[in-house]
Amino acid sequence: MPSVGFFVSVEGIDGCGKTTQIRLLVERLAALGVPTLLAQEPGGTATGRLIRSVLLDARNHGIEPMTELLLFFASRAQNLAEVIRPALDAGQVVVCDRFTDASVAYQGYGRGLGAASVQQLSEVACGDLQPDLTLWLDIEPAAALARAGKRESGGSAGRDRMESEALEFFLRVREGYAHTHADQPQRIRRIAADGSVSEVFDRVMAAVFPALEARGFVVRSN
Ligand code: TYD
């Protein structure tokens, strides 16, 4: 059943600047009076936060790729039932910090499980629900790792289990996003994530605003 709300997901490799851009986007939508809900994956619910801690604990070395994939979908199923579907049914704009495209990119390509098995699982866990619009903040993995390194200012102590992966892993993840983008260019918009925060945010709004306008959520004032 099509939802009455509008579902936006934001994607990209670790260090692409997603968190900052999502915060700015949610603030801007609130300022425009758009009923907006921020959702997060993995996490977003009490159950999801427990699953998230298993997934991201850097001491959790032995986790199998398939276990990892199933846990991301377990968190997603809970988030869908508890947070995302009710908000969409209530007519809200849901901005989701990652969704199934992350599983295709990270587990399908990064871990080598293949996009097809992730898609099968998505059909079981999410039915036909997918974002109306996905913003892929694209950046060179080497540049993203350099950013993350600066943020930590010394050592890898603060890195979670996924962030501790090597450059080759993030090159595969990026390739995964590129494939999905090539398959569904209407839904997934590539946003160049290099440049200043405000330059990238202008690109984000240039992608989001017309889509919201077309659905009647915002009205152009000039
Ligand atoms: P996230 O909370 O978005 O991390 P950050 O805000 O630091 O970018 O995601 C946590 C990690 O989980 C991130 O490395 C991406 C990874 N991830 C997957 O591997 N598969 C998934 O399906 C999702 C949602 C996230």
Residues whose N, C-alpha, C, O or C-beta is under 5 A from the ligand:
A	BS01	TYD	D14 E41 P42 F72 D97 R98 F99 A102 S103 Y106 M162 E163
